[in-house]
Amino acid sequence: MKKRQMVLKQRSRNSNTSSSWTTTSSSAISNVRYVECQKNHAANIGGYAVDGCREFMAAGDEGSVDALRCAACGCHRNFHRKEVDTEVVCEYSPPNA
């Protein structure tokens, strides 16, 4: 899970004051998962056949070579369709009056 935080400062001109600041802070949390395998096992004979693996399950621990191989079908993780769910949270603080 990756978390990013971005802070934007915006200066607004007001006729009564020389300048005032507003701050907007947002953070995005991305959740990545790998679903069905899309490897074409019949490509060498000109056909199309997939193995039916529905979700990537790592064959080894994080950081090992087997972490990129699927325990169910034996394919590399790149053959599985990638789904990214992103949640963005924004906070806004108005300028001080």
N, C-alpha and C positions, 0 to 999 in steps of 0.2 A: 504494500500500500504506500503510495507516494502522497505527500502532503505539500502543497505549495501555498505560500502566502504572499500576497501582493498588496502593497500600500501605495495609494495614489493620493497626492496632495494637489488640491486645486485652489488657485487664488481667484477670489472674486472681488471685483471693484465695487465699492459702495460710495455713494455721494457724501455720506457723513463721515466715514473713516477712510484712512489712506488705503488699507487692505485688510482682509480677514481670510482665514484659512479654513477649509473644510477637509476632513479626512475620510476616505473610503478605504476600508480594509476588506479583502475577500480572500478566502482560502478554498482551494479545490482539492478534493479527495478522489483519487481514481482507484477503482477496484477492477483488476484485470483477471479474466478467467478464460480458459480455452475449452471450447466445446467440440462438436463433432469433427471427426477426421475427414479430410477432403482429399487424401492421397488416392490417385488413380492407379490401382494395381494392375490394370490391363492396358496401360499406355503403350507398352512395347509391342503389343499385337494390334494396336489401332482401335481398341475398344475403350469402354468406360466402366469401371467397377470399383466401388468403395467397400471397405470392410465392415461398415456399420458401427464402428466405435463412436459412442455418443458423447464422451467427455474425457479430457486428458487427465490421467492420473500419473504423477511422477513415479518413476521406477526406483528412484534413490533419494537420498537426503539433499536438501538445498546446498548448492555449492559443489556437488559431485557431478561427474560426467553423466551418470544415470538420471539426474534430475531433469534433463532435457529429453528423455526417452519415455514414451508412454508405456505403462505397465500392462495395459489392456491389449494394445495392438502392435506395440514395438516401433511405432513411427516416431520421428522427431517431432518436437512440440510445434515447429513451424507449419506442419501439415494440418494442424487443428485450427479451426476458425477462432479468431480472437474476438472476445466481447469486452468492451470497456464501459464501465458504468462510472460516470463522473458526477459528483455532488459539489455544487458551488454554494458557499455561504458568504454573503456580503453583509458587512456592518457599515453603517453610515453615522457619522457624528456631525451635527450641524455646527456652523461657526459660532463662536462665543459672541453673545450680544453685548 
